[in-house]
Amino acid sequence: MWVLIEFTLLTEVVLWTAQLFLFFSIILVIWQGSNLLVESSQDIANHFHVSPFLIGLTIVAFGTSIPELVTSLVAGFGGKGDIAVANVVGSNILNISVILGGLALLTKGGLVINRQTIRLDAPVLVFGVLLILLFVGQSPVDTSFTNELKQFGILNLKLDYIDSIVLLSVFSSYLYVIISMRKKTNEPMLQSTTDVVLLNQQLPKVGIDNNINKKTLAPKVIRILAGLTLVMLGCHVLVGEVKLVDGVITGYGAVWFASVLGVPDFLIGLSIVALGTSVPEIVVSLSAIRAKAIDVGVGNLLGSAIFNVFVVLGITGLFVQPPLADSITISISVLHSLIIMGLLFLILFVFLTTNQRLSRKEGFVLLCIGLTYMIYEIIVNFS
């Protein structure tokens, strides 16, 4: 009997070790795939003489958020709407509370924030969350008016076509405003928080050759396809799947963790999956802060949060629709997490408008909000 127990425990240890090894390996695959995709995209954009500003505004911002996008699409097509949305929410909470708040707490004098962040980026973030809550929220009472709203994809706990089109349209308007502002003021790229391409000018970047015109286009395209393949494969394994074979749960990825631990999908999406997809933003931002490019580090985090809210959820909701798949439907728990994310963005906006910096005390408050909420969800769902 003792031999059987020891064998069972050994099997469990080996299984969990293998799953954790797979999880961290997949994070590395996603990270490397994102780097390859961004570097190759920049090469091609430079090859066709696209302005560095537009490269930073689109390609680099897209590159650091592509793990969230692919993961949400994979989860959405797999019928895991909670993971698809919780992944975005968890990533934003991690970026704003833990990373940005932690950086402010550890930086002497706090983080000085430029004017565009205060006047444009932070309000856009708050507006984006309000839009999401309007689209996928739930009315406390059913009336003829709220029932009419549901017919238009509002307050129905679903991410519909119209919702997605509105989100993508707002993001397009946001890009237009940024480009127009830069043309008017002719400010250096550092003033644009979304223009994280400055990292490539201020930090050493392995694998980028500035003499790009002497290269052929084909290898760059192949590198893009290779990077995209790595990200797609990595995100597919990160989300995972689960099967019941002879009464035993088998599988891999986030879905396996949720099944074995007996916790809802949204908690895994909010924590493990969000952590895995946030690696590119974390690495870029920490590198920027170390290089004393504070605007770039802060801009990467806020730009990524904006991209997640409008583009990741917008594209996911646009494509994850019948007949390809069921519409993204979320649970009340995910709705609560969206409210927390909105509260976090609102507090950040208030902090930034007070003295144009994020002080160490304010960073500590943001950090406490994020960690407290995550700990609360873990305790509630494991009890």
N, C-alpha and C positions, 0 to 999 in steps of 0.2 A: 504493500500500500504506500509506504514512504517513498519507494522507488518511483511509483506512478506519479505521486505528487511532485517529486523533484523533477521528473521528466516533463510534466505539464508546466511547471514554473520555468524550466529551462527553455521550453518551446515558446512560452509567452515572452521571455526576455529576448530571445533571438528574433521573434516576430516584430516586437516593438523597436528593437535596434535597427532592423532592416528597414522598417517604415520611416523612422527618423532619419536614417542615412539617405534614403530615397528623397525625403522632403528637402533636406539641406542641399543635396546634389541638384535637385530640380531648381532650387533658388539660384544656384550658380549658373545653371544652364540658361535660365530666364535672363539673368544679369548679363551674361556674355552675349546672348542673342540680341538683347536691347542695344548693347554697345556696338555690336557689329552692324546692326540696322541703322543706328544713328550715324556712325562714321561713314558708312557707305552712301547713305542718303545725302550727307553733306558733300561728299566727293562728287556725286552726280549733280547736285545743285550748283556747286562751284564750276563744274564742267560746262554747264549751260549758262554761267554768269548770273545766277540768281543772287540777289543782294544778301549779304550776311545777316541783315536785320530780319528779312523774311525767313531765312533758314532758321534763325534762333526762335522766331515767333511760332513757327510751324513744326519743322522737322525735329528739333531738339525737344520741344515741349511734348510733341507727339511720342517721341522715342522713349522718354522717361515714363510716360503713362500707358504705353502699349501693353505692358503686362496686365494692367487693370482692364483694359479694353478687351483683350483676347480672353482673359479669364471670365469676364462678365458675359461675353458672347457664348463661350463654351458652357458655362453654367446655365445661361438662359435657354439654349437649344437643348440642354439636358433636362429641362423642366425644373431646374433649381433656381427659381426666381429670388429666393431669399439670399442665396450666395451671390447672385449676380449684383444685387443692390448693396448688400452688406459689405461686399468686397470694396466698393467705392466709399461707403460710409466709414468703414474701419480704416482704410488707407488715409482718408482726409483727417480723421480724428488723430491718427498716429502722427501724420505730418505736422498738423497745426499744434496739437497739445504736447505730444512727447518730444518731437524733434525741434520745432520752432520754439516751444516753451522751454525745453531743456537748453537750447543754444542761448536763449536770452538769459536764463538763470546762470549759466556758466561763463558768460561774457561780461567782463568788467565794464560797468556803466550801461549794460544792456545793449540792445541792437538799435542802431539808428535806421529809421525807415524813410525811404524817399517819398516825395510828394505824390507820385502817380499811384503808389500802393494805397495811400490813404484816400485819395480822391476818386480812384477808379476801381482798382482791383478788389479791395475789401468790400465796398458797397456791392460790386457785382457778385461776389461770393454770397453775401447775405440775400440778395435778390434771387440768386439761383436756387438756394435752399427753400425760400418762400414759394417759388414756382413748383419745385418738386413736391413740397407738402400740399400745395393746392391740387396738383395732378393725382398724387397717389394717397392723399390723406383720407380721412373718414369723418363724415359729419356725425356729431353726437346724437342728432335726432334726424329722423326721416320725415321730410316734408315734400310737398309737390315741387318746390323749388330745387331742393337737393337732388331729387329724382331726375329733374330736367338736366341738372348739371352732369349727372352720371352719364347721360346720353351723349354728352360732349367729351367724355373721358376725364371728367373732373370729380375728385373725391370718391374714387371707386376702387382704391387699392390696386390699381393696374397702371402700367406704363403703356399707353396706346400710341398709335401713329401720330395723332395730332400733338400729343405731349412731346414726342420726340422731335417733331418738326419745329415746334416752338423753341425747344431747348437749343437746337442746332442753329436756328435763325438768330437767337439772342447772342450766341457765341460768334457768329459771323459779324454781327453788328459791333460786338466788342473788339474784334480784330480790326474792323474798319476804323473805329474810333482811335485805337492805338496807332495805326498807321498814319491817320490824319494828324494826330497830335505830334508825331515825330516829324512829319513834313513841315508842320507849322513852326515848331520850335527849333528844329534841326539839332535836337539834343543828342549827346553821345549815347551809344547803345546802353551804357551802364544805367541810364535813367529808366529804361524799360524793364520792369521786373520780369516780364515774360521772356526777355531776350537772353536766355541762358547760354547762347552760343559763345558768350564771352569767356566761358570756361576754357574753350579751346584756344583762346588767345592768352589767357593768364595762367593756365595750368598746363603742364606737359601732357600730351595726349599720345599714347602709344599707338602706332599703326597708321597715323595720318601723314601723308606725304604732301607738302604744300605744292610740289611741282606736278599738279594733277593733270595739266593739259597734255603731258607726254604719255599718259596712260590711255589705254583703250577703254571704251565704255563697257564692253562685255564683262570683264572681271568685276566691275563695280556692281553691275546688275546681279551677277551670281552671288556676290557677297550679301546684297540686300535679301535675295531669296533665301540664302543660308541663314541669315539672322532671323528672318521672319519664320522660317521653319523651326528653328530652335525655340523661339518664343511660343509659337503655337503648340509645339510638342510639349514644352515645359508646362505651359498653362493647362493643357489637357490633363497631364499627369497630376498637376497641383490640385485641380478640381477633383479628379479621380472618379472611380465608380465602385460599386459594392454589389456582391452577389451572395445569396444564401445557398450554400452547398452542403447537403446532409446536416442541416441545422447549425452549420458553422459559417460565421461571417467572413467572407474573403473579399479582397479588393485592395485598393490603394488610394492615396490622396486624401483630400479634405472630407469627402463623403465617407470614407472608411473610418477616419477619426471620429466623425459625428456619430456613426452607427455603433462603433465599439464603446465609445464613452457614454453613449446614450444622451447626447445633447442635441439641441436643434441645429439645423443647417446654418441658420443665421449667425449663431455664436462662432462657429468655425470660420464662416466667411468674414466676420467682424474681427477676428483675431489672427488665426494662423494664415489664412489666405491673404488677408490684408497686409500682414507682415511680409509675406513672400513677394507680393507684387510691388511693395513700396521700396524694395532694395535699391533700384536705380536712383530714385529721388533722394534717399538717405545718403548714398555714396556721393552723388553730385553735390549736395548741399554741404556735407561735412568737408569735402575737398575745397569748396568755395570759401567756407569760413576759415579754414586753415590757411588759405592763400590771401586772407584779409579782403576777399571780394564779397563783402556782406550783402550788398545789393543782389548779387547773383545767387547766393545761397537762399536768401529770403524769397527772391523772385521765383526761384525754381520751385519752392514749396507752395507758394500761393498760385503760381501759374499752373502747377500740376493739379492743385485742388480745383481751380476753375475748369481745367480741361476734363477732370473726372466728372464734375457735376453736369456740365453741358454736353461734352462730346462723348464720353464713355457711356453715360446713361442714354444720351440721345441716339447714338448709333445702335446701342443694344436694343433699345425700345423700337427702333425703326425696322430692324431686321428680324428680331425675335417676335414674329407675328404670324398668324395663320396665312397661308397653309403650311409654311415652313415649320412652325412650332406654335405652341400656345403662348398667348401674351404673358409678359412678365407680371406675375401677381405676387404681392408681398404680404407678410404676416403683420400683425399688430406690433410684434417685437421689433421688426425692422422699422416700422413707422416711428416707434419711440426712439430708436437710434438716430433716425433722421432729425427728430426734434432736438436731440442732444447735439448733433452736429450743427444745426442752425443756431442753437444757443451759444456754442463755442465760437462760431463765426461772428455772431453779434457782439460777444464780449471782446473778441479780438478787435473788431471795428471801433468799439468804444475806447479801448486802450490806445489804439493808434491815433485817434483824433484828439487825445488829451495833450500829448507833448511831442508828437512826431517821433516817438521811439517806443520800443518795447522794453520796459525796465526789467530788472531781475525779479522784483516782486511780482510783476505782471506775468512774467514767464513762469514763475512758480505757481501762480493761480491757474494758468492754462494747463500746466503739467498735472496739477492735482485734479482738475476736472476730468481730463482724459483718463488718468489712471484709476480714479475713483469709480468712474462709470464702467470701465472694463472689469475691475475687481467685482463690482456689484453684479454685473451680468454673469460672471463666472460663478460667484457664490449662489445666486438664485437658480441658475440652471444645473448646478451640480448638487444642490441640496434636495 
